[in-house]
Amino acid sequence: MSIKPRPILHVEIPSRDADATARFFSALFGWSHGELGSNYLTFSSGNLSGAYPRIGGGLRAVTDHFRPGETILYVGSEDLEADLRRTTELGGRILLEPTQVSAERRVALIADPNGTRVMLAAGCKTV
């Protein structure tokens, strides 16, 4: 079966101190950053955007699954339920069932058999 490669849409870098993390990567890599509400700092690396979610803030159903020191890749999904079925068929686990995060967007957190976590995002071209 041939599978069409899917792009990474967004990256989240959870941090206990999102402001300090944003300043660090801005100074190190030149990434711009800005506030998105009170629970997220967004960043742009030039070719990819992302956010530094503040642990314990934002949509808790989602951010409660984040751990400081990890990076969460968001991968697009045209059929979230089919992707979740395929995840379990391949030996992976569903860590967060589909969750509505905006009017048009749903996400689900999965892990491969080794525990590597990826967020599936449905209903958007970019996050």
HELIX and SHEET records of a PDB file:
HELIX    1   1 ALA A   18  PHE A   29  1                                  12    
HELIX    2   2 ARG A   60  THR A   63  1                                   4    
HELIX    3   3 LEU A   80  GLU A   89  1                                  10    
SHEET    1   A 8 SER A  32  LEU A  36  0                                        
SHEET    2   A 8 TYR A  40  SER A  44 -1                                        
SHEET    3   A 8 SER A  49  PRO A  53 -1                                        
SHEET    4   A 8 ILE A   8  GLU A  12  1                                        
SHEET    5   A 8 ILE A  72  SER A  77 -1                                        
SHEET    6   A 8 ARG A 117  ALA A 122  1                                        
SHEET    7   A 8 ARG A 106  ALA A 111 -1                                        
SHEET    8   A 8 ARG A  93  GLN A 100 -1                                        
END                                                                             
